[in-house]
Amino acid sequence: MLKNTVALAAAFAQLANAHFLVQYPSWRAETLDVPEGSDYDQWAYPCAGVPTGAGNRTDWPLTGGSIKLHLYHPWSYLFINLGFGANTTNFNVSLTPNIVNVTSNGVICLPQVPVPVNVSDGQLASLQIVTSGSTGAALYNCADITFRSSAQLLDSNECRNDTDITAVIVGSSSAAETPATPAESTPPSAAPGTTVGGWTLAAAVGLAFAFVAGV
């Protein structure tokens, strides 16, 4: 009994120190529930200690593709960056020029994250997905992709949000109404922006996401 209790406590401690997973595109490796002795750690810049080639590459559309995450914090700031090459550590293209403030935990799917630069068919790249919470410390995961003209977005059955998830694109010039969220889930420093929930379309300068709620 004691052995099971210790193992359960260790599992919860590990979950508390690794706060999101990448469901799509395929992430480089499992970093949420890593085996004992692993060097993988979501606190480690730039890709949680996971090298290129640890996982599969996902074909991704030339104009940008879907990103699906499972977040475990009550709220998170979300950043997505892009780096080019077979083994890049320089994620110098921002795919979220405005901060995305996600409230509540669970699954969130971005149907299409636009790529603001020209890419070519077959070009290798990697996505760096970063979240931060109340402490300001960042968590990292990476997914390796190949840009393909034939690649498709996730369909609406695959790209669904948990119903409690809302998001604010900080710094946008317009706002949209969404269901209220508990006050304790909202970061005190959150700035006004475009709030996204349900079937609302979010728009910001250089950035447009449709956040589709699950049913």
trRosetta pair geometry for C-beta under 8 A, 3 or more apart (Angstrom, degrees):
i j d omega theta_ij theta_ji phi_ij phi_ji
1 4 5.9 -57 -153 35 30 109
1 5 6.4 30 150 -20 65 107
2 5 5.6 -55 -148 35 33 113
2 6 6.3 33 155 -19 67 104
3 6 5.9 -54 -149 35 29 109
3 7 6.4 28 153 -17 64 107
4 7 5.7 -55 -147 38 32 111
4 8 6.2 32 155 -20 66 106
5 8 5.8 -55 -148 36 29 110
5 9 6.3 30 153 -19 64 106
6 9 5.7 -54 -147 36 31 111
6 10 6.3 32 154 -20 64 106
7 10 5.7 -54 -149 36 31 112
7 11 6.5 34 152 -22 64 104
8 11 5.6 -52 -150 33 33 113
8 12 6.6 28 154 -14 65 104
9 12 5.9 -56 -150 39 32 107
9 13 6.3 35 152 -21 66 106
10 13 5.6 -53 -146 35 32 113
10 14 6.4 33 155 -20 65 104
11 14 5.8 -55 -151 35 30 110
11 15 6.5 30 152 -18 64 106
11 33 7.5 9 -148 -133 87 106
12 15 5.5 -52 -146 36 35 113
12 16 6.3 39 153 -24 65 104
13 16 5.7 -54 -151 32 31 114
13 17 6.7 16 155 -9 63 109
14 17 6.0 -67 -153 42 32 103
14 18 6.4 -10 161 15 69 112
14 33 6.5 88 122 -124 130 59
14 34 7.5 -149 -169 41 128 72
15 18 6.5 -81 -139 55 29 83
15 32 7.2 27 -119 174 68 87
15 33 7.3 -2 -80 -85 79 86
15 72 6.9 -140 172 -170 93 162
16 19 7.9 7 -173 -78 28 87
17 42 7.7 158 138 43 69 106
17 43 7.6 -50 175 -32 92 114
18 31 6.1 -157 -155 135 133 77
18 32 4.9 172 124 -134 124 47
18 33 7.5 -162 75 -54 143 41
18 34 7.5 135 -57 -2 165 99
18 41 7.7 -125 -88 -152 107 48
18 42 4.7 128 -131 4 81 130
18 139 7.3 136 -144 -147 50 131
19 42 6.9 -159 25 104 68 158
19 71 7.0 16 149 -162 87 63
19 72 4.5 -137 -160 59 66 105
19 73 5.3 33 -179 -42 133 94
19 76 7.6 165 131 -92 127 130
19 131 6.7 -116 94 87 113 135
19 133 7.3 -59 134 -29 172 133
19 139 5.5 -150 45 -41 102 172
20 32 7.5 -115 98 -92 19 111
20 42 7.5 138 45 -148 72 152
20 69 5.7 1 -179 -178 118 112
20 70 6.4 168 -156 86 68 54
20 71 4.8 -16 -106 -109 109 56
20 72 6.0 -155 -75 8 55 85
20 73 7.6 -45 -56 -1 98 93
20 76 7.3 51 -59 -105 135 168
20 129 7.7 -111 108 125 133 120
20 131 5.5 90 -2 9 146 148
20 139 6.4 130 25 108 101 138
20 141 6.9 -122 93 -5 95 133
21 27 7.2 -120 -173 -3 69 151
21 30 7.9 -10 -131 -138 115 65
21 31 7.6 169 -111 59 75 76
21 32 4.6 -39 -75 -44 107 139
21 69 7.0 157 81 -159 46 65
21 70 4.8 2 53 52 93 103
21 141 7.4 115 -141 -83 34 168
22 25 7.3 -9 158 68 118 49
22 26 7.7 100 115 -178 107 17
22 27 3.8 118 64 -60 121 117
22 67 7.7 -56 -147 -165 95 87
22 68 7.6 107 -170 81 56 59
22 69 5.9 -35 -108 -106 52 76
22 129 5.9 141 -88 35 120 151
22 141 5.0 -168 -24 123 121 142
22 143 5.6 -145 149 -56 154 119
23 68 4.2 -60 73 107 108 104
23 69 6.5 -176 13 -97 89 19
23 70 6.1 83 -37 -20 113 95
23 107 7.2 3 -3 -133 151 104
24 58 7.4 144 -161 -141 71 165
24 66 6.0 5 117 108 123 103
24 67 6.7 -172 97 -142 73 30
24 68 4.1 40 40 32 98 108
24 109 7.8 23 53 -127 116 100
24 154 6.3 86 117 -65 160 135
24 158 7.6 47 -16 155 163 119
25 58 3.5 -159 -158 49 118 155
25 60 6.2 -60 -67 -74 142 112
25 65 7.1 56 -53 100 109 136
25 66 7.9 129 -51 81 71 71
25 67 7.2 -48 -4 -108 71 67
25 127 6.8 121 39 24 118 136
25 143 4.3 137 80 160 98 141
25 144 7.9 -120 118 66 131 36
25 145 5.6 95 62 -84 176 102
26 55 5.6 -159 137 154 107 128
26 56 5.1 14 92 66 154 96
26 57 7.9 161 62 -163 114 5
26 58 5.0 152 20 -53 89 115
26 143 6.2 141 81 -145 40 105
26 144 8.0 -33 84 51 87 73
27 30 7.7 114 85 -75 119 33
27 31 7.3 -98 140 8 142 103
27 50 7.9 63 156 83 93 166
27 55 6.3 103 109 11 43 172
27 141 5.3 -34 -138 171 132 118
27 142 6.8 114 -154 80 80 39
27 143 4.9 -76 -103 -84 49 87
28 47 6.3 47 10 168 152 123
28 48 7.8 173 56 58 121 109
28 50 4.1 144 102 130 132 133
28 51 7.5 178 179 74 141 30
28 52 7.2 -94 -122 -108 128 33
28 54 4.6 61 168 64 94 110
28 55 4.4 -174 -156 11 32 115
28 141 7.5 -167 23 -174 93 76
28 142 5.2 25 -19 82 122 88
28 143 6.6 -148 -34 -100 69 37
28 144 6.3 80 -87 -13 86 98
29 40 6.2 -117 98 -102 124 149
29 50 4.6 -169 30 -132 112 135
29 54 4.5 -48 -45 134 116 130
29 55 5.5 -159 -58 -49 58 107
30 33 6.4 -42 165 56 118 71
30 34 6.4 163 114 -86 88 66
30 40 7.6 97 94 114 55 165
31 34 6.0 -2 -140 -55 41 114
31 40 4.7 -131 -115 161 86 120
31 41 7.3 -158 -162 -66 108 4
31 42 5.2 126 140 -65 124 86
31 48 4.5 -3 -130 159 161 151
31 49 7.8 139 -119 51 122 91
31 50 6.4 -101 -66 -38 120 128
31 141 6.0 -167 42 -105 139 100
32 42 7.7 39 -87 -47 51 131
34 38 4.1 -115 164 64 118 149
34 40 4.7 -172 -108 71 150 112
34 41 7.7 -87 22 -72 158 51
35 38 5.1 108 63 -35 70 114
39 49 4.9 -144 132 166 87 139
40 44 7.8 -136 -162 33 37 133
40 48 5.6 28 -166 143 80 98
40 49 4.9 -169 -115 78 40 113
40 50 5.6 33 -115 -64 105 90
41 44 4.5 88 77 -15 94 110
41 48 6.0 -167 76 -164 34 70
41 49 5.3 59 30 -2 75 134
42 48 4.7 -17 -101 -114 44 112
42 139 4.3 12 149 -159 112 96
42 140 6.0 171 -168 49 62 53
42 141 6.5 -26 -125 -58 96 84
43 48 7.8 87 33 -119 32 68
43 137 6.8 -19 -131 164 99 121
43 138 7.7 118 -143 85 55 57
43 139 6.4 -47 -83 -108 47 65
43 140 7.6 64 -172 18 7 90
44 47 7.6 -27 103 70 92 38
44 48 5.4 99 59 -143 93 26
44 49 4.2 44 79 -42 155 91
44 140 6.7 -98 79 51 49 122
45 138 7.3 50 -76 88 101 122
45 140 5.8 126 -103 -26 49 156
46 89 5.7 145 24 -159 139 76
46 91 6.2 168 -176 -3 139 121
46 128 5.9 -50 165 -122 102 138
46 140 6.0 -156 174 -166 36 155
46 142 7.0 61 122 -60 84 128
47 50 5.2 -97 131 57 101 80
47 51 7.7 122 86 -89 133 20
47 89 8.0 -108 -10 -120 112 74
47 126 7.6 -35 -94 160 136 141
47 128 6.6 -101 -86 -114 81 93
47 140 5.9 -114 -105 140 20 119
47 141 7.0 44 -158 -163 62 24
47 142 3.6 -30 -130 -6 109 131
48 139 7.8 27 -85 -179 103 70
48 140 5.0 -163 -46 91 75 86
48 141 5.4 10 -17 -97 135 55
48 142 7.1 -156 19 5 94 85
50 54 5.0 -101 -177 34 96 157
50 55 7.7 16 166 -11 133 105
50 141 7.9 23 27 -144 134 63
50 142 6.6 -161 73 46 110 104
51 54 5.6 119 65 -38 67 107
52 86 6.8 120 156 149 151 61
52 87 4.5 -148 39 -117 155 72
52 88 7.7 102 -68 30 140 51
52 126 6.9 -97 -102 -74 105 142
52 144 6.1 104 -141 -85 83 135
53 87 7.8 -15 -22 -96 103 98
53 144 7.8 62 -52 -36 34 167
55 143 7.8 -58 82 -133 138 61
55 144 6.7 164 75 25 91 109
56 144 7.6 -159 114 68 31 106
57 124 7.4 -62 -132 -132 147 91
57 144 4.6 -71 -102 117 77 102
57 145 6.1 131 -167 -126 84 15
57 146 5.0 64 151 -21 129 98
58 143 6.6 -13 19 166 123 112
58 144 7.3 134 14 89 73 56
58 145 5.2 -39 68 -111 79 75
58 146 7.4 -172 86 24 32 73
59 145 7.3 101 -132 -164 10 80
59 146 5.5 -36 -103 71 58 93
59 147 7.9 72 -159 -161 61 9
59 148 4.1 -17 -161 14 107 139
59 150 7.2 -25 169 79 144 84
59 151 4.1 -165 139 -91 97 115
60 64 7.7 -32 163 -157 105 24
60 65 4.1 -118 -156 -4 87 144
60 125 7.9 -79 51 62 135 112
60 145 4.1 1 -4 -170 130 133
60 146 6.9 150 20 68 81 38
60 147 5.8 -49 75 -100 86 51
60 148 6.8 119 49 23 36 81
60 151 5.4 113 143 138 4 166
61 64 6.2 -15 82 66 101 27
61 65 4.7 142 24 -74 88 88
61 112 7.7 -31 55 -133 138 103
61 147 7.5 -5 127 -150 18 73
61 148 7.2 -59 -97 70 32 65
61 149 7.8 52 -145 -134 62 25
61 151 4.6 -142 -65 89 55 102
61 152 6.9 62 -64 -105 110 11
61 153 6.5 -26 -16 -56 139 72
62 115 7.4 -109 156 47 43 140
62 119 5.5 -165 -152 75 76 100
62 120 7.7 3 -127 -132 115 9
62 121 6.8 -47 -78 -75 121 66
62 147 5.3 78 -100 -179 61 111
62 148 7.4 -123 -48 79 79 22
62 149 5.7 7 -27 -93 124 61
62 151 7.8 143 -22 44 61 107
63 112 7.6 5 110 -173 95 123
63 114 6.5 -38 162 -136 79 72
63 115 6.1 -165 -174 35 28 97
64 95 7.3 143 -126 -144 119 122
64 112 5.4 93 109 178 104 84
64 113 5.0 -135 -176 89 116 51
64 114 4.3 -136 -10 -121 162 24
64 115 4.3 -177 -67 -15 87 78
65 112 6.6 -72 -151 -128 14 66
65 113 6.7 -12 67 41 42 84
65 145 7.6 -178 32 -142 139 147
65 151 6.5 -47 -90 133 131 127
65 153 6.0 -176 -147 -104 67 65
65 154 7.9 91 175 -13 89 79
66 109 6.5 -2 -172 -176 107 96
66 110 6.4 166 -154 87 56 63
66 111 5.6 -40 -107 -157 95 30
66 112 6.4 -44 -74 -78 60 46
66 113 7.4 122 -123 0 16 87
66 153 5.0 108 -38 -159 106 75
66 154 3.9 -61 36 7 174 104
66 158 7.9 75 140 105 166 111
66 159 5.5 -105 -145 -94 138 131
67 80 6.6 -109 -60 -111 176 150
67 109 7.3 173 90 -153 46 53
67 110 4.6 9 54 49 90 109
67 113 5.4 20 -3 -18 118 133
67 127 7.3 -160 -103 171 123 160
67 129 7.1 161 -168 -94 134 129
68 107 6.8 -1 -175 -168 93 98
68 108 7.5 -180 -149 92 52 43
68 109 4.3 -6 -107 -109 87 89
68 110 7.5 -152 -71 27 46 62
68 154 6.8 45 -40 -24 124 168
68 158 7.5 -88 -64 148 155 88
68 159 6.4 -131 -80 -117 114 71
69 78 7.8 -178 36 -128 163 132
69 107 7.2 164 88 -148 45 52
69 108 5.5 -9 61 60 92 85
69 109 7.7 175 22 -82 59 46
69 129 6.8 -179 -89 177 128 151
70 106 6.8 -62 -146 175 73 28
70 107 5.2 -29 -98 -90 76 68
70 108 8.0 155 -96 18 29 66
71 76 5.3 -127 -155 5 138 144
71 102 6.2 133 3 109 171 142
71 105 5.0 -133 104 -139 82 70
71 106 6.7 -6 55 44 79 31
71 108 6.3 11 -2 7 114 113
71 131 6.8 156 -123 -115 108 161
72 105 5.3 42 -142 -152 21 136
73 76 4.8 114 62 -61 129 96
73 105 5.9 163 65 -86 30 108
73 131 7.1 178 13 152 134 134
73 133 4.8 -143 -145 -94 156 132
74 103 7.6 -9 152 -161 66 62
74 104 6.7 -27 -163 -112 54 29
74 105 6.1 -60 -90 -30 32 100
74 184 7.5 -33 156 120 155 82
74 185 4.7 -127 164 -130 109 83
75 101 6.9 7 -180 178 109 84
75 102 6.4 172 -156 92 61 56
75 103 4.8 -15 -108 -113 101 57
75 104 7.2 29 -82 -14 66 29
75 133 6.9 127 85 -134 66 85
75 134 8.0 82 67 -52 98 86
75 185 5.5 130 -44 170 109 74
75 186 6.6 106 -66 -112 159 26
75 187 5.5 -145 104 -36 144 91
76 101 7.7 176 90 -154 41 46
76 102 5.0 -5 59 58 85 103
76 131 4.3 -19 -173 -163 128 116
76 132 6.9 132 -161 61 75 32
76 133 5.7 -50 -107 -81 67 81
77 99 5.5 -33 -155 -170 107 113
77 100 7.1 129 -164 75 54 52
77 101 5.7 -26 -101 -101 67 67
77 102 7.7 168 -95 19 16 77
77 131 6.6 146 74 -158 53 58
77 132 4.8 -15 55 58 107 86
77 133 7.4 -171 14 -77 80 32
77 187 7.8 -9 -48 -14 94 162
78 96 6.7 -152 113 -119 79 173
78 99 7.7 127 56 -174 53 64
78 100 4.2 -39 64 80 101 108
78 101 7.6 -172 15 -80 82 18
78 102 5.5 49 -21 -12 122 116
78 129 7.6 -23 -162 -168 89 87
78 130 7.4 141 -159 83 43 57
78 131 5.6 -17 -99 -101 63 81
78 167 7.8 -40 25 -135 130 122
79 94 7.4 -58 -167 -141 96 96
79 96 5.3 -151 -138 63 50 131
79 99 7.1 -41 -76 -123 87 68
79 100 7.5 172 -71 30 40 91
79 129 7.6 154 85 -160 55 42
79 130 4.3 -16 65 65 102 106
79 131 7.6 -179 23 -79 73 34
79 132 7.9 23 1 0 110 99
80 94 7.7 107 82 -165 56 57
80 95 4.3 -48 100 67 103 112
80 96 4.9 99 33 -17 81 110
80 113 6.0 -43 96 -163 158 153
80 127 6.3 -18 -168 -168 96 104
80 128 7.2 154 -159 81 46 55
80 129 5.5 -10 -108 -107 79 69
80 130 7.4 -171 -77 24 33 75
81 91 3.7 83 124 154 125 116
81 92 7.4 75 -174 -13 116 9
81 93 6.5 135 -167 74 70 52
81 94 5.7 -40 -106 -103 78 51
81 95 6.6 -175 -99 10 21 86
81 96 8.0 -76 -58 26 56 88
81 127 7.3 143 78 -161 46 54
81 128 4.3 -14 64 60 98 106
81 130 7.0 29 2 -4 105 115
82 91 6.3 142 69 -156 15 80
82 93 4.1 -36 65 75 99 110
82 94 7.8 -154 18 -65 83 7
82 95 5.7 85 -25 -39 107 108
82 115 6.8 59 -54 -127 170 95
82 125 5.9 1 -172 173 95 129
82 126 7.5 157 -154 81 52 45
82 127 6.0 -27 -100 -104 68 62
82 128 7.5 -155 -69 19 21 81
83 88 3.6 -172 138 124 119 142
83 89 7.2 -146 -180 70 167 5
83 90 5.2 143 -135 83 121 52
83 91 4.1 -80 -44 -92 108 56
83 92 6.5 82 -103 11 80 67
83 93 7.1 174 -74 23 38 91
83 125 6.4 162 87 -162 44 78
83 126 5.2 -12 62 58 95 91
83 128 6.6 50 -6 -19 107 111
84 88 6.0 115 71 -67 29 150
84 93 7.7 60 -28 -3 93 129
84 123 6.8 -35 -145 167 104 113
84 124 7.3 108 -168 90 62 62
84 125 5.0 -40 -108 -104 53 91
85 88 4.1 121 57 -59 106 98
85 124 6.2 -8 159 95 14 103
85 125 7.2 66 23 -103 38 49
85 126 7.9 -40 65 1 66 98
86 124 4.9 29 -82 110 60 157
88 91 7.0 119 129 -67 118 61
88 125 7.3 -8 12 -146 142 52
88 126 5.5 -163 54 26 106 116
91 126 7.3 -84 -92 91 99 95
91 128 4.1 -34 -110 9 164 138
93 115 7.7 28 145 -155 139 80
93 116 6.9 -171 -172 52 106 97
93 117 6.0 -87 -130 2 140 130
94 97 5.3 110 112 -80 124 61
94 116 7.9 7 77 21 64 135
95 113 5.0 47 163 162 131 115
95 114 7.1 170 -155 74 89 52
95 115 6.7 -40 -108 -100 106 53
95 116 7.3 -176 -110 -5 56 96
95 127 7.7 -24 6 -134 146 99
95 207 7.9 112 162 -113 54 106
96 99 7.0 67 144 -112 113 24
96 100 5.5 -79 -154 -13 136 107
96 113 7.7 -47 -61 -150 82 115
96 207 6.6 68 -133 -121 47 147
97 116 7.8 53 -38 -42 121 154
97 204 7.6 -166 74 117 91 119
97 205 7.0 -77 93 92 130 86
97 206 5.1 24 30 84 144 130
97 207 5.9 -160 38 -38 91 122
98 169 4.9 59 110 178 130 92
98 170 5.9 -174 174 66 93 60
98 171 4.8 -147 -137 60 109 114
98 172 6.2 66 -174 -53 167 81
98 193 7.4 151 165 -141 129 130
98 204 4.5 -83 20 154 151 156
98 205 6.9 113 -42 47 121 80
98 206 7.9 147 -14 63 95 93
98 207 5.8 -137 25 34 102 148
99 169 7.4 151 81 -158 47 48
99 170 4.2 -5 66 40 101 121
99 171 7.0 97 28 1 84 112
100 167 5.6 -9 -175 -173 94 122
100 168 7.5 153 -159 76 47 43
100 169 5.8 -23 -102 -101 68 67
100 170 7.6 -150 -79 5 17 84
100 209 7.9 35 -110 7 134 156
101 167 6.4 148 77 -161 50 63
101 168 4.3 -16 61 59 108 95
101 169 7.7 -169 19 -77 78 18
101 170 5.6 76 -18 -43 115 106
101 187 6.9 -114 -154 27 123 122
101 190 5.6 116 -173 -127 166 107
101 193 7.1 127 25 44 117 147
102 108 6.0 -79 -139 -48 140 167
102 165 6.6 -19 -167 -162 100 96
102 166 7.5 159 -154 87 53 41
102 167 4.8 -23 -100 -102 66 91
103 165 7.3 149 78 -155 58 46
103 166 4.9 -9 55 64 107 89
103 167 7.0 -173 15 -84 74 37
103 168 7.5 49 -18 -7 106 97
103 181 5.0 66 139 151 142 174
103 185 5.3 92 -165 134 99 113
103 186 6.2 -12 -113 -92 129 68
104 162 7.4 -133 125 94 123 117
104 164 4.3 -154 -172 128 161 100
104 165 5.1 -138 77 -96 116 47
104 166 6.6 81 12 18 114 72
104 181 6.5 -125 -44 -139 104 129
104 185 6.2 18 -68 -176 60 148
105 165 8.0 -72 112 -90 7 90
106 161 7.6 88 109 -180 111 71
106 162 3.3 -49 141 28 142 157
106 164 6.3 103 11 58 146 100
106 165 5.5 -125 70 -55 109 108
107 160 7.2 44 111 95 127 68
107 161 6.2 -174 103 -144 78 42
107 162 4.9 118 44 -27 77 95
107 165 7.3 -103 79 -33 45 148
107 214 7.3 59 75 -33 117 136
108 161 5.2 18 -121 -121 55 99
108 162 7.3 -63 -63 25 59 85
108 165 5.0 -175 -85 -173 97 156
108 167 7.1 97 -149 -53 142 125
108 211 7.1 -29 -160 -141 93 109
109 154 6.9 -88 -172 78 130 148
109 158 7.7 162 -138 124 158 65
109 159 4.0 -175 145 -160 143 71
109 160 6.1 54 22 39 138 18
109 161 5.8 -139 26 -65 81 68
109 211 7.7 140 72 -141 60 63
109 212 6.9 -35 76 49 108 90
110 113 5.1 50 124 -58 134 95
110 159 7.9 -79 71 -159 21 118
110 209 5.1 -59 -144 -141 95 122
110 211 7.2 -35 -103 -91 57 75
111 153 6.0 40 176 -180 77 133
111 154 6.9 -125 -134 61 61 92
111 156 8.0 -4 -111 -95 123 65
111 159 5.1 105 -98 146 74 154
111 209 7.0 141 36 -162 79 69
111 210 5.0 -13 26 63 134 95
111 211 8.0 -156 -8 -85 94 29
111 212 6.5 66 -52 -7 119 113
112 153 5.6 -50 -77 -111 95 134
112 208 8.0 5 84 92 99 83
112 209 7.4 -171 65 -120 58 60
112 210 7.6 37 27 24 87 92
113 209 7.1 5 -92 -95 63 102
114 206 7.7 -146 82 167 133 64
114 207 6.8 -161 39 -122 114 49
114 208 6.7 54 -19 40 128 80
115 119 6.1 -23 135 -8 152 125
116 206 6.2 13 -101 -171 130 113
119 123 5.1 -135 -175 52 94 147
119 125 7.3 -53 -131 -31 137 143
119 147 4.6 -147 138 -114 131 174
120 123 4.7 106 61 -39 75 116
120 147 6.8 114 77 89 34 132
121 147 6.5 -124 -117 114 29 90
121 148 6.2 55 -148 -135 78 40
121 149 4.7 -32 -98 -21 118 101
122 146 6.5 -21 -147 -177 34 106
122 147 7.0 -32 35 73 18 77
122 148 7.1 66 -62 -94 44 67
123 146 7.2 156 76 -159 38 61
123 147 4.6 5 55 36 90 119
124 144 7.6 -11 -168 -173 92 96
124 145 7.7 155 -156 89 49 51
124 146 5.8 -30 -100 -105 60 75
124 147 8.0 -131 -65 10 16 81
125 144 7.7 164 94 -156 40 56
125 145 5.4 -20 73 68 85 93
125 146 7.6 145 27 -101 73 28
125 147 6.5 47 10 -31 119 99
126 142 5.4 10 172 -176 117 114
126 143 6.8 164 -160 82 70 39
126 144 5.0 -35 -104 -104 88 61
126 145 6.7 153 -104 18 31 76
127 142 6.5 160 83 -155 54 61
127 143 4.7 -4 54 57 106 91
127 144 7.9 -153 21 -74 71 18
127 145 6.2 51 -17 -10 99 121
128 140 6.5 -28 -167 -153 95 100
128 141 7.8 156 -156 83 50 39
128 142 5.3 -24 -101 -100 62 88
129 140 7.4 137 77 -156 54 49
129 141 5.1 -17 62 66 101 88
129 142 7.2 176 17 -89 75 33
129 143 7.1 35 -11 -1 113 101
130 138 5.3 -14 -168 -167 108 115
130 139 6.9 151 -155 75 55 50
130 140 5.6 -14 -102 -99 78 70
131 138 7.2 149 78 -154 36 64
131 139 5.0 -14 61 56 86 103
132 135 7.8 -119 -174 70 85 69
132 136 6.0 10 177 -158 126 29
132 137 6.4 176 -138 83 92 31
132 138 4.8 -46 -78 -95 102 63
132 139 7.1 168 -82 11 49 74
133 136 7.8 -85 75 -32 44 23
133 137 7.5 -14 44 55 79 73
134 187 6.6 -170 -94 -117 76 98
147 151 7.5 -116 -164 13 40 139
148 151 4.0 107 71 -28 101 102
152 155 7.9 5 140 -52 121 78
153 159 7.4 -28 157 -29 95 152
154 158 4.3 -115 -175 90 108 119
154 159 4.0 126 101 -47 120 108
155 158 5.4 84 57 17 69 100
155 159 6.8 -180 87 10 26 97
156 159 6.2 -66 -121 57 30 90
156 160 7.2 68 172 -66 58 87
156 212 6.3 -101 -144 154 87 169
157 160 7.2 -31 -172 -31 24 116
159 212 6.2 77 117 46 87 125
160 212 5.8 -75 -116 104 54 100
160 213 7.1 19 -167 141 81 23
160 214 4.0 87 155 -88 116 82
160 215 7.6 -87 -153 6 137 67
161 165 4.6 -117 178 60 117 131
161 211 5.7 26 -34 176 147 89
161 212 6.1 159 3 82 93 47
161 213 5.0 -56 66 -114 104 43
161 214 5.6 -138 79 -16 42 83
162 165 5.0 99 67 -17 82 108
162 213 7.9 -39 108 -153 20 72
162 214 5.6 -15 -103 23 27 128
163 213 5.3 62 -116 -174 61 112
163 214 5.6 -96 -50 64 74 82
163 215 7.6 89 -77 -96 112 27
164 181 7.7 105 -177 -117 83 101
165 197 7.4 177 101 -119 55 83
165 211 7.5 -130 113 178 109 127
165 213 7.5 178 57 -115 90 80
166 178 5.1 135 -131 131 130 153
166 179 7.2 -149 -66 60 133 79
166 181 5.9 -132 29 -49 134 133
166 195 6.2 3 172 -175 116 95
166 196 6.3 159 -167 78 66 55
166 197 4.1 -27 -112 -76 93 113
167 195 7.2 159 87 -155 40 50
167 196 4.4 -14 63 54 88 110
167 197 7.5 161 22 -63 61 67
167 202 7.0 -47 89 -64 108 161
167 209 7.9 -25 86 88 147 141
167 211 6.0 166 27 -73 121 161
168 190 6.5 74 66 -170 152 119
168 193 4.3 110 171 71 95 118
168 194 6.6 153 -154 74 58 40
168 195 5.0 -23 -95 -96 83 66
168 196 7.1 -175 -78 10 31 79
169 172 4.7 58 96 -28 104 126
169 193 5.0 -159 80 167 47 125
169 194 4.7 -3 45 53 101 98
169 196 7.1 59 -18 -23 93 117
169 202 5.5 132 -14 174 127 125
169 203 7.9 -141 50 85 156 19
169 204 4.4 -130 144 -46 142 136
169 207 6.7 -179 -148 99 142 129
169 209 7.7 158 -66 28 128 114
170 190 7.1 -133 -96 -161 116 68
170 191 4.8 83 -153 60 105 104
170 192 7.8 111 -140 79 65 30
170 193 4.4 -100 -104 -60 32 146
171 191 6.6 41 -56 99 61 135
171 193 6.0 9 18 -103 36 107
171 204 7.0 68 86 -151 84 127
172 175 7.6 139 93 -73 106 57
172 193 4.7 83 31 -160 92 76
172 194 4.0 -26 76 -14 154 103
172 202 7.7 -124 -63 -175 168 89
172 203 7.0 129 -147 95 134 55
172 204 4.1 -98 -91 -104 106 92
172 205 7.4 -179 -115 -6 68 74
173 205 7.9 69 -9 -41 104 98
174 194 5.8 37 84 -90 70 102
174 203 7.3 18 52 69 120 97
175 192 6.6 -65 -72 -178 128 97
175 193 6.9 115 -97 107 87 24
175 194 5.8 -157 -109 -106 42 47
175 195 6.1 34 -161 7 84 91
176 194 6.0 36 8 -161 93 79
176 195 5.7 -138 67 63 71 75
176 196 7.1 56 63 -87 122 47
176 200 5.1 152 124 -159 149 139
176 202 7.5 -129 24 -97 133 66
177 195 7.2 13 -134 72 12 124
178 195 4.7 -126 6 133 120 116
178 196 6.9 38 -66 103 145 11
178 197 3.4 99 -145 27 129 129
178 198 6.6 -173 -132 4 89 98
178 200 6.5 -90 -83 -5 100 150
179 197 6.1 -124 24 133 81 157
179 198 7.5 110 -10 -39 99 107
181 185 5.3 -87 150 71 112 129
181 186 6.4 127 92 -57 112 99
182 185 4.7 87 72 -1 90 107
182 186 7.7 -165 97 -14 52 86
183 186 6.0 -60 -159 25 40 112
186 190 5.9 -79 178 7 92 145
187 190 4.8 120 71 -44 88 94
190 193 8.0 -97 173 11 91 111
193 204 7.7 -11 -165 -92 104 122
194 202 5.0 135 123 -148 125 87
194 203 6.5 -160 -130 52 173 51
194 204 6.2 -148 20 -65 132 90
195 200 7.7 24 106 99 64 162
195 202 8.0 -125 105 -104 15 109
196 200 5.3 -159 -143 87 59 114
196 201 8.0 -55 -126 149 101 10
196 202 4.0 -41 -83 -59 125 125
196 209 7.0 1 -126 89 166 107
196 211 4.5 97 150 21 122 137
197 200 5.8 42 53 18 46 123
197 211 6.9 -36 -95 96 22 128
197 213 6.8 39 176 -66 62 121
198 213 4.9 -40 -124 -12 32 135
199 210 7.8 -4 -169 -172 59 98
199 212 6.4 23 -114 -125 66 65
199 213 6.6 -84 -52 16 59 96
200 211 6.9 1 67 54 78 96
201 208 7.3 0 177 -170 98 96
201 210 5.3 -32 -113 -103 75 82
202 208 7.0 167 92 -153 63 50
202 209 5.0 -3 62 62 111 84
202 210 7.3 178 24 -91 75 30
202 211 6.3 39 -6 -5 118 105
203 207 7.5 151 -163 92 42 62
203 208 5.0 -3 -114 -111 73 88
204 207 4.4 -4 67 64 98 104
204 208 7.4 -172 32 -74 59 50
